[in-house]
Amino acid sequence: MNQEKREHQRQRVINATINNLFLEFVDDGLTREELLDNIRKNPKTWGRFAEFVEQLPSKHQPH
């Protein structure tokens, strides 16, 4: 396996890990405010989840 393929595989593993962690955070009650704050602080990592903001509960609204 050449270096380019190894890097591609490494990035796929990183992305899958980040996606799985996001799902765990959602299961643990991630709010839209928390997601927006995370996107603001680290848009490269969290920006991919921006489309889910409106689907998450707000800490200002009852569940």
N, C-alpha and C positions, 0 to 999 in steps of 0.2 A: 504494500500500500504506500503510495507516495505521500509526500507531506501535504499536498493540497487535499487529498481525500481524507487524511487523518484530521486535518483542521475542520473540514466539512462535517465529519462524524462527531468531532468534539463539540462543535456548535449545535448540532442537532440534539445531543445529550443535554447541553446547557439549556436550550430552549424547552425541551420536554420537562426538565426539572422545574424551570420557572413556571410553566403552564400548570404542572401538577401542584406546585405550592399555591398558586392562585386559587385553584379549586379547593384546596384545604382551607385557605383563608376564608373563602366564601362559605364553606361548611361551618366554619367557626364564627360566622356572623360579621364578616367584613361589611362595613357601611359604605355608602357612596361618598361620604365625606372623607373617610379614610383612604379610599381609592383615589379620589381627586388630589388629596394631599400627597400620596405616594407618586402620582403622575407628575405633580408639580416638582417634587424633590428629585425624581429620577425618571425623566420621560423616556429615556432609552429603554429601560427595563419595563416600566409600568404602562407606557403609552399604548402598547398593544392591547390593553384591556379597557381602553376608553369607551368602547362600544357597549360595555356592560354597566356603565355608571347608572343609567336610569333603571336598570333591572334590580339593582341592589337596594336594600332598605336604607332609609335615612335615619340617622340617630335622632332627628327632630320629629319623626312621625312614629306613632305606635305601630307595632308589627301586626 
